[in-house]
Protein backbone atom coordinates (compact mmCIF):
# COMPACT_ATOMS: atom_id res chain seq x y z
CA UNK A 1 0.00 0.00 0.00
CA UNK A 2 1.40 3.41 -0.96
CA UNK A 3 2.04 5.56 2.08
CA UNK A 4 1.11 9.17 2.16
CA UNK A 5 4.24 11.29 1.68
CA UNK A 6 5.11 14.06 4.08
CA UNK A 7 3.94 17.34 2.53
CA UNK A 8 5.89 20.47 3.47
CA UNK A 9 3.53 23.30 4.34
CA UNK A 10 4.61 26.72 3.03
CA UNK A 11 0.95 27.80 3.01
CA UNK A 12 -0.98 29.57 5.74
CA UNK A 13 -3.65 28.06 7.98
CA UNK A 14 -6.34 29.58 5.70
CA UNK A 15 -5.01 27.90 2.57
CA UNK A 16 -7.27 25.31 1.01
CA UNK A 17 -5.18 22.15 0.31
CA UNK A 18 -6.12 18.61 -0.70
CA UNK A 19 -4.17 15.66 -2.07
CA UNK A 20 -5.73 12.79 -4.02
CA UNK A 21 -3.93 9.56 -4.94
CA UNK A 22 -4.00 7.83 -8.33
CA UNK A 23 -7.31 6.15 -7.39
CA UNK A 24 -8.79 9.61 -6.67
CA UNK A 25 -9.00 8.96 -2.93
CA UNK A 26 -8.50 11.87 -0.55
CA UNK A 27 -5.17 11.30 1.25
CA UNK A 28 -4.53 14.68 2.80
CA UNK A 29 -6.58 17.77 3.64
CA UNK A 30 -5.58 21.02 5.31
CA UNK A 31 -7.59 22.43 8.20
CA UNK A 32 -9.23 24.98 5.88
CA UNK A 33 -10.27 22.19 3.49
CA UNK A 34 -11.69 20.12 6.34
CA UNK A 35 -13.62 23.13 7.59
CA UNK A 36 -15.03 23.82 4.13
CA UNK A 37 -16.32 20.26 3.74
CA UNK A 38 -17.15 19.78 7.44
CA UNK A 39 -14.67 16.91 7.81
CA UNK A 40 -13.49 15.83 11.25
CA UNK A 41 -10.67 13.76 9.75
CA UNK A 42 -9.48 12.36 6.42
CA UNK A 43 -11.01 9.03 5.46
CA UNK A 44 -8.61 7.23 3.12
CA UNK A 45 -11.55 5.53 1.37
CA UNK A 46 -13.28 8.78 0.40
CA UNK A 47 -12.98 9.62 -3.29
CA UNK A 48 -13.43 12.97 -5.00
CA UNK A 49 -16.91 11.87 -6.11
CA UNK A 50 -17.82 10.91 -2.54
CA UNK A 51 -16.60 14.26 -1.23
CA UNK A 52 -18.69 16.30 -3.69
CA UNK A 53 -21.81 14.22 -3.00
CA UNK A 54 -21.26 14.58 0.74
CA UNK A 55 -20.88 18.35 0.38
CA UNK A 56 -24.13 18.57 -1.59
CA UNK A 57 -26.00 16.65 1.11
CA UNK A 58 -24.54 18.81 3.89
CA UNK A 59 -24.86 22.07 1.94
CA UNK A 60 -21.12 22.78 1.98
CA UNK A 61 -18.25 22.79 -0.49
CA UNK A 62 -18.33 24.23 -4.04
CA UNK A 63 -21.41 25.87 -5.50
CA UNK A 64 -22.88 23.69 -8.24
CA UNK A 65 -24.51 25.99 -10.78
CA UNK A 66 -25.90 23.23 -12.98
CA UNK A 67 -27.94 22.00 -10.02
CA UNK A 68 -27.25 18.31 -10.74
CA UNK A 69 -24.43 16.83 -8.67
CA UNK A 70 -23.82 13.84 -10.95
CA UNK A 71 -23.51 16.14 -13.99
CA UNK A 72 -21.12 18.40 -12.09
CA UNK A 73 -18.93 15.46 -11.09
CA UNK A 74 -18.88 14.07 -14.63
CA UNK A 75 -17.86 17.46 -16.04
CA UNK A 76 -15.13 17.92 -13.43
CA UNK A 77 -13.72 14.45 -14.00
CA UNK A 78 -13.32 15.19 -17.71
CA UNK A 79 -10.97 18.03 -16.83
CA UNK A 80 -9.15 16.75 -13.77
CA UNK A 81 -7.03 13.99 -15.30
CA UNK A 82 -6.71 14.90 -18.95
CA UNK A 83 -2.93 15.06 -18.68
CA UNK A 84 -0.12 15.67 -16.23
CA UNK A 85 0.42 19.35 -15.51
CA UNK A 86 -1.32 22.27 -13.91
CA UNK A 87 -4.55 24.19 -14.43
CA UNK A 88 -5.91 27.20 -12.60
CA UNK A 89 -9.46 28.39 -12.12
CA UNK A 90 -11.70 30.36 -9.77
CA UNK A 91 -14.54 28.73 -7.88
CA UNK A 92 -17.09 29.91 -5.36
CA UNK A 93 -18.33 27.98 -2.36
CA UNK A 94 -21.68 27.64 -0.64
CA UNK A 95 -20.48 29.67 2.33
CA UNK A 96 -19.99 32.70 0.06
CA UNK A 97 -16.24 32.38 -0.37
CA UNK A 98 -14.21 32.59 -3.57
CA UNK A 99 -10.98 30.65 -4.16
CA UNK A 100 -8.29 30.76 -6.80
CA UNK A 101 -7.50 27.09 -7.38
CA UNK A 102 -4.29 25.52 -8.66
CA UNK A 103 -4.72 21.84 -9.51
CA UNK A 104 -1.54 19.88 -10.32
CA UNK A 105 -1.63 16.37 -11.78
CA UNK A 106 1.65 14.53 -11.10
CA UNK A 107 3.16 11.92 -13.40
CA UNK A 108 2.19 9.17 -10.94
CA UNK A 109 -1.47 10.20 -11.08
CA UNK A 110 -1.63 11.96 -7.74
CA UNK A 111 -3.37 15.35 -7.67
CA UNK A 112 -2.46 18.30 -5.46
CA UNK A 113 -5.11 21.00 -5.10
CA UNK A 114 -4.22 24.35 -3.54
CA UNK A 115 -6.74 27.16 -3.12
CA UNK A 116 -6.14 30.72 -1.97
CA UNK A 117 -9.13 32.75 -0.86
CA UNK A 118 -9.84 35.72 -3.12
CA UNK A 119 -13.26 36.68 -1.73
CA UNK A 120 -12.43 40.39 -1.19
CA UNK A 121 -10.98 40.69 -4.71
CA UNK A 122 -13.89 38.79 -6.28
CA UNK A 123 -16.47 40.86 -4.46
CA UNK A 124 -14.65 44.01 -5.60
CA UNK A 125 -14.65 42.68 -9.18
CA UNK A 126 -18.38 41.97 -9.03
CA UNK A 127 -19.03 45.43 -7.57
CA UNK A 128 -16.98 47.10 -10.31
CA UNK A 129 -18.66 45.00 -13.00
CA UNK A 130 -22.09 45.97 -11.69
CA UNK A 131 -21.09 49.63 -11.48
CA UNK A 132 -19.75 49.53 -15.04
CA UNK A 133 -22.94 47.90 -16.30
CA UNK A 134 -25.09 50.48 -14.52
CA UNK A 135 -22.98 53.36 -15.86
CA UNK A 136 -23.17 51.96 -19.39
CA UNK A 137 -26.94 51.59 -19.09
CA UNK A 138 -27.29 55.16 -17.79
CA UNK A 139 -25.16 56.45 -20.67
CA UNK A 140 -27.56 54.83 -23.15
CA UNK A 141 -30.87 55.53 -21.42
CA UNK A 142 -33.05 58.60 -21.11
CA UNK A 143 -33.41 59.13 -17.36
CA UNK A 144 -37.04 60.28 -17.50
CA UNK A 145 -38.67 57.74 -19.81
CA UNK A 146 -36.31 54.77 -19.56
CA UNK A 147 -36.14 54.66 -23.37
CA UNK A 148 -32.86 54.74 -25.33
CA UNK A 149 -31.50 58.27 -25.40
CA UNK A 150 -30.64 60.35 -28.46
CA UNK A 151 -27.05 59.15 -28.76
CA UNK A 152 -28.00 55.50 -28.43
CA UNK A 153 -30.91 55.50 -30.90
CA UNK A 154 -28.96 57.47 -33.51
CA UNK A 155 -25.99 55.13 -33.16
CA UNK A 156 -28.31 52.15 -33.59
CA UNK A 157 -29.80 53.67 -36.75
CA UNK A 158 -26.32 54.40 -38.12
CA UNK A 159 -25.31 50.75 -37.63
CA UNK A 160 -28.47 49.51 -39.36
CA UNK A 161 -27.92 51.80 -42.34
CA UNK A 162 -24.35 50.56 -42.71
CA UNK A 163 -25.59 46.96 -42.84
CA UNK A 164 -28.00 47.82 -45.66
CA UNK A 165 -25.06 48.38 -47.99
CA UNK A 166 -24.11 44.69 -47.79
CA UNK A 167 -25.21 42.55 -50.74
CA UNK A 168 -27.22 40.24 -48.50
CA UNK A 169 -29.03 43.07 -46.77
CA UNK A 170 -29.69 45.54 -49.58
CA UNK A 171 -33.22 44.25 -50.13
CA UNK A 172 -34.11 44.22 -46.43
CA UNK A 173 -36.56 47.06 -45.71
CA UNK A 174 -35.88 49.54 -42.94
CA UNK A 175 -38.35 52.23 -41.93
CA UNK A 176 -38.05 55.00 -39.38
CA UNK A 177 -40.56 57.40 -37.90
CA UNK A 178 -40.31 60.67 -36.03
CA UNK A 179 -43.14 60.99 -33.50
CA UNK A 180 -44.04 64.16 -31.63
CA UNK A 181 -46.55 64.76 -28.85
CA UNK A 182 -49.00 67.42 -30.01
CA UNK A 183 -49.20 70.76 -28.19
CA UNK A 184 -46.96 69.48 -25.41
CA UNK A 185 -45.89 73.01 -24.51
CA UNK A 186 -49.45 73.84 -23.52
CA UNK A 187 -49.56 70.82 -21.20
CA UNK A 188 -46.51 72.14 -19.36
CA UNK A 189 -47.96 75.66 -19.23
CA UNK A 190 -51.44 74.63 -18.05
CA UNK A 191 -50.58 71.77 -15.70
CA UNK A 192 -46.91 72.19 -14.85
CA UNK A 193 -43.74 70.37 -15.81
CA UNK A 194 -44.33 67.51 -13.39
CA UNK A 195 -47.52 66.61 -15.22
CA UNK A 196 -45.62 67.02 -18.49
CA UNK A 197 -43.11 64.47 -17.19
CA UNK A 198 -45.98 62.12 -16.33
CA UNK A 199 -47.26 62.41 -19.89
CA UNK A 200 -43.82 61.61 -21.32
CA UNK A 201 -43.52 58.55 -19.08
CA UNK A 202 -47.04 57.50 -20.03
CA UNK A 203 -46.18 57.71 -23.72
CA UNK A 204 -42.96 55.74 -23.19
CA UNK A 205 -44.97 52.97 -21.52
CA UNK A 206 -47.49 52.92 -24.38
CA UNK A 207 -44.71 52.87 -26.96
CA UNK A 208 -43.00 49.89 -25.34
CA UNK A 209 -46.22 47.88 -25.00
CA UNK A 210 -47.84 48.80 -28.32
CA UNK A 211 -44.95 48.51 -30.78
CA UNK A 212 -43.27 45.22 -31.67
CA UNK A 213 -40.21 43.67 -30.03
CA UNK A 214 -38.15 44.38 -33.15
CA UNK A 215 -39.01 48.10 -33.04
CA UNK A 216 -36.70 50.38 -31.08
CA UNK A 217 -37.96 53.77 -29.92
CA UNK A 218 -35.78 56.42 -28.36
CA UNK A 219 -36.28 59.92 -27.03
CA UNK A 220 -34.34 62.35 -29.20
CA UNK A 221 -35.34 65.56 -27.44
CA UNK A 222 -38.18 67.14 -25.49
CA UNK A 223 -41.42 65.53 -26.68
CA UNK A 224 -39.87 64.08 -29.87
CA UNK A 225 -39.15 60.40 -30.38
CA UNK A 226 -37.46 58.33 -33.09
CA UNK A 227 -38.79 54.88 -33.95
CA UNK A 228 -36.43 52.53 -35.81
CA UNK A 229 -38.18 49.59 -37.45
CA UNK A 230 -35.83 47.06 -39.10
CA UNK A 231 -37.28 44.62 -41.62
CA UNK A 232 -40.34 46.83 -42.03
CA UNK A 233 -41.90 48.53 -45.06
CA UNK A 234 -43.55 51.91 -44.69
CA UNK A 235 -46.98 50.27 -45.00
CA UNK A 236 -46.23 47.91 -42.11
CA UNK A 237 -44.70 50.76 -40.12
CA UNK A 238 -47.83 52.84 -40.58
CA UNK A 239 -50.02 49.98 -39.34
CA UNK A 240 -47.93 49.62 -36.16
CA UNK A 241 -47.75 53.34 -35.48
CA UNK A 242 -51.46 53.82 -36.18
CA UNK A 243 -52.08 51.37 -33.37
CA UNK A 244 -49.85 53.48 -31.13
CA UNK A 245 -51.53 56.73 -32.25
CA UNK A 246 -54.97 55.39 -31.38
CA UNK A 247 -53.76 54.14 -28.00
CA UNK A 248 -52.38 57.62 -27.24
CA UNK A 249 -55.60 59.30 -28.40
CA UNK A 250 -57.62 57.20 -25.93
CA UNK A 251 -55.24 57.79 -23.03
CA UNK A 252 -56.19 59.68 -19.86
CA UNK A 253 -53.32 60.76 -17.62
CA UNK A 254 -54.55 61.51 -14.07
CA UNK A 255 -53.69 64.83 -12.46
CA UNK A 256 -53.92 65.87 -8.80
CA UNK A 257 -57.38 67.11 -7.96
CA UNK A 258 -59.16 64.46 -9.93
CA UNK A 259 -58.79 65.90 -13.42
CA UNK A 260 -57.09 64.18 -16.36
CA UNK A 261 -54.88 65.19 -19.28
CA UNK A 262 -55.46 64.02 -22.82
CA UNK A 263 -52.77 64.18 -25.47
CA UNK A 264 -52.29 63.13 -29.09
CA UNK A 265 -49.47 62.10 -31.38
CA UNK A 266 -48.30 63.16 -34.84
CA UNK A 267 -45.95 60.93 -36.85
CA UNK A 268 -43.84 61.13 -39.99
CA UNK A 269 -42.56 57.91 -41.62
CA UNK A 270 -39.93 57.26 -44.28
CA UNK A 271 -38.13 54.25 -45.69
CA UNK A 272 -34.34 54.18 -45.40
CA UNK A 273 -32.18 53.28 -48.41
CA UNK A 274 -28.58 51.94 -48.45
CA UNK A 275 -27.43 55.32 -49.79
CA UNK A 276 -28.97 57.23 -46.88
CA UNK A 277 -27.21 59.04 -44.08
CA UNK A 278 -28.74 59.25 -40.61
CA UNK A 279 -29.40 62.97 -41.06
CA UNK A 280 -30.89 62.49 -44.51
CA UNK A 281 -33.32 59.79 -43.41
CA UNK A 282 -34.39 61.68 -40.30
CA UNK A 283 -34.77 64.84 -42.37
CA UNK A 284 -37.35 63.14 -44.61
CA UNK A 285 -39.22 61.72 -41.62
CA UNK A 286 -39.21 65.19 -40.07
CA UNK A 287 -40.69 66.62 -43.26
CA UNK A 288 -43.49 64.06 -43.10
CA UNK A 289 -44.05 64.90 -39.44
CA UNK A 290 -44.38 68.58 -40.38
CA UNK A 291 -46.99 67.56 -42.94
CA UNK A 292 -48.97 65.75 -40.22
CA UNK A 293 -48.82 68.85 -38.04
CA UNK A 294 -49.88 71.10 -40.89
CA UNK A 295 -52.87 68.87 -41.72
CA UNK A 296 -54.22 69.21 -38.20
CA UNK A 297 -52.08 66.95 -35.96
CA UNK A 298 -53.04 63.56 -34.47
CA UNK A 299 -52.25 61.78 -37.73
CA UNK A 300 -49.54 59.90 -39.64
CA UNK A 301 -47.91 60.97 -42.91
CA UNK A 302 -45.64 58.78 -45.02
CA UNK A 303 -42.79 60.02 -47.19
CA UNK A 304 -42.98 58.59 -50.71
CA UNK A 305 -39.79 60.07 -52.14
CA UNK A 306 -37.83 56.81 -51.61
CA UNK A 307 -38.88 53.75 -53.55
CA UNK A 308 -40.02 50.88 -51.34
N, C-alpha and C positions, 0 to 999 in steps of 0.2 A: 504494500500500500504506500503511495506517495505521501511523504510527510509535508506538512505545510512549512514552507521556508520562513525564516525570520525576515520580516519586512522592516527596514529602517523607516523611521517616521519623521521626515523633515516638515510635515504638515502641522497645522495647528489643530487644537481640539475641535474646532468647528468644521474642519474639512471632512467632506463626505468621501469615504474610501471603502471600496469593496473589491475582493479578489475571488474570481471563479476559476475552478480547475478545468481541465479539458473536457470533463463530463458536464460542465456548466453548473456544478455544485458550489454553493457559497462556502468558501474556506476561511475568509477573514472579513471582518467588518469593523470599521472605526466606531467610536462612541456616537458620532453624529449620524452615521448610517443606521445604527441600531435604534437611535431615537426616532429617526424619520420613519422607520418601518415598525416601530414598537416591538423590537426584539430584545428579549432579556439576555440571550446568548446566541452564538452561532451554531446552528444545527448542520453538521456536515452532510446530511442527506437532503437538505433543502436546495432545490435548483432555482435558476432564475425564473422559470415559469411559476414555480410554487410561490416564490416571493411576491411576484406581481399579483397573483390571484389572492394571496393572503392580504396584501395591501388594499386590494379592492374591497374585500370583505370587511376590513377594519377601517376603511375610509382613511387610509394613509398612503404615503408613497407618491409616485408621479401622477399627475392629472392625465386622464385618458380621454382625449377629446372625441374620439370616435364612439365612445360609449360602450363598446363591446370589448371586454377584456381579452377574449380569445383572438380577436382580430388584431388588437394592439400587440399581443405577444407574437403572433405570426409575423407581423410587419417588422417588429424589432429584431426577431431572429434572422430575418433575411439580411439585415445590415450588420449584425454583431460579429459574425464569423466569415465574412466574405473573403478576407485575406489578412495575413499578418500585417500589423502596422497600427496606425493611430488615426482616430477620427474625433472631431470635436463638435459639440452641439450644445444648445441651451435647452433647458427643460424646466417646467414649473411643477410645483408639488401641491398637494391638496391642502397643505397648511399655509399656502400663500407665498411660499418661498420660490426663488428662482436660482438655478445653479448653472454654472458653465462647466460642462462635463468633458473630460478627456478620457477616452476609452482606448486602451492599448491591448492589442491581441499579440501575444508572444508566439514565437515559432513552435513552442510545445503545446499550444492550444489554450494556455491559461490567459485569462483576461483580467487586467487591472483597470478599475474604474476610479477616477478621482474627480470630485466635484467641489468647486469653490462657489460660495454663495455670492450672487450678484444682485440680490433683491433691490438694494437701494438704486443701483445703476439701471436695472430693468424698469423699476417704477418711474425713474426720471425719464427714461426713454419713452415709456408709454405716455407720460404727462406731456412731453415735448411733442410727440406724434399727435396727440389729441389737440394740443394748442395750435399746431401747424394746420391741422385739418380744419379747425374752427376758423382760423385766420383766413385760410384759403376760401372757405365757404362765405365768410363775411365780405371778402374782396369781390366775390362774384354775385352777391345777392343784394337786392334792394332792401334796406332795413325796414321800410314801412310795410311793403306788400309781401315780402318773402319771395318775390319773383326774381329771375335773373336781372341784373342791373344793365345799364346801357353798354358798358364795356364788354360784358360777357355775351349779351345777345348779338352785338355787332360782330364780335370775334367769331361766334358760332356761324353767323351768316357768311362771313368771309371764307371760312373753311368750306362750307357747303358749295359756295360759288366756285371755289378752286377745284373741287372734285367734279364739277360739271364738265370741265374741260377735258377730262379723261374720255377715251373712246368708248369705254363701257358705260359711262354715266351720262353722255351727252343727250341721250333721249329720255333721261329721267326727269320728270317735271318737278319744278320747285316754285312754289308761290309764296309771296309774303303779303302782309297786310299792315297798314298803319291804322290803329284804332284810337279814337279820341273821345273822351267823355264830354258830352254837349253841355255848354253853359256852366262849366265847372266853377268858373270865377264867381258866378252869382251864388253858388252854394256856399262858398267860403264867406262871401260878403253877408249873406242873409242868415247863415247858421253858425258861422265860425269855422276856423281851420281844423278844430278837433273833429267836427262833423265831416268836414271835407276828407280828413284822414280815414274816417270810418267808411266813407263812400269808396275811397280808393282800395281799402282792404276788402270791402264787399265785392268790388269788381274783380279783384285778384282771385278771390275764392270762386266766383262764378266762372272765370276764365279757366281755372284749373279743372273744374268739374264738368264744364260743358264742352271744351275742346277735346281732341283726341290725345292719346298718349304720345303720338309721334309729333304733335304740334308743340312748339316751344314759344312761350310768350314772355316778353321782358318789358320792364318799364324803362323807357328811354328819356323820360323827362316830364315833370309835372303830371298832367292827366293823359299823357300820350304813351301808347304801348305799341310794340312791334311784335307781330306774330309771324314766326317762320314755320313753313309747312312743307317739309320735304316729301317728295313723291306725290305731290298734289297739284292737279290742274286748277285753273282759276274757277272753273265751275264747281269743283268739289270744295274748294276753299270758301266760295260764297255760301254753299249749303251749310258748312260748319259754322261760319261766322254769322249767318242769319239766325241759326239756333241760339248763338250767344247774344245777338242783338235783341231777340225776343225775350230771352231770359232777363236781360238788363231792363228792358222796358216794363216788365211786370214786377220788378223788384221794389220793395219798400224798406228803406233803411230807417230804423227807429231813432228818434231824437228825444232827449230829456224833455219831460213835460207831456209826453204822450203823442206828440206829432210824429210825422214820418217825412222822409225825403225821397222823392222820385228822381231818377236820372235816366238819360238815354245815351246811346252810343252811335257815333258815325264812323264809317270804315271805308278805306280805300285799298283795293287789291290790285296786284300786278303779278305777272309771271316773270321769273328770272331766267335769263339766257346765259349760256357759257361765256358770252362776251361782256357780260355786265360787270360793273363795279358795285360795291356796296352802296356808295353814294348815288349812283345812277339808278339802281333798282328802288331804293328808298325814295328818291326824288319822284319817280313815276307813281309810286303808291301814295305819296303825299299829295300829288296833283289830283289823284282820284278821290282822296279824302276831302280836299278842298271842294271838289265837285259835289260830294255828298252834303257838305255844309251849305253850299250855295243853293242846293235844291230844297233845303228846309231841314236838314239834320235828321238824325234817327233813321239812317238808311245806309245802304252799301252801294258803292260804285266800283266798277271793274275797269281797269286800264286795258285797252285792246290794241295798243301800239306794238306789242310784241306777239309774234305768232305763237300759238299754243303748240 
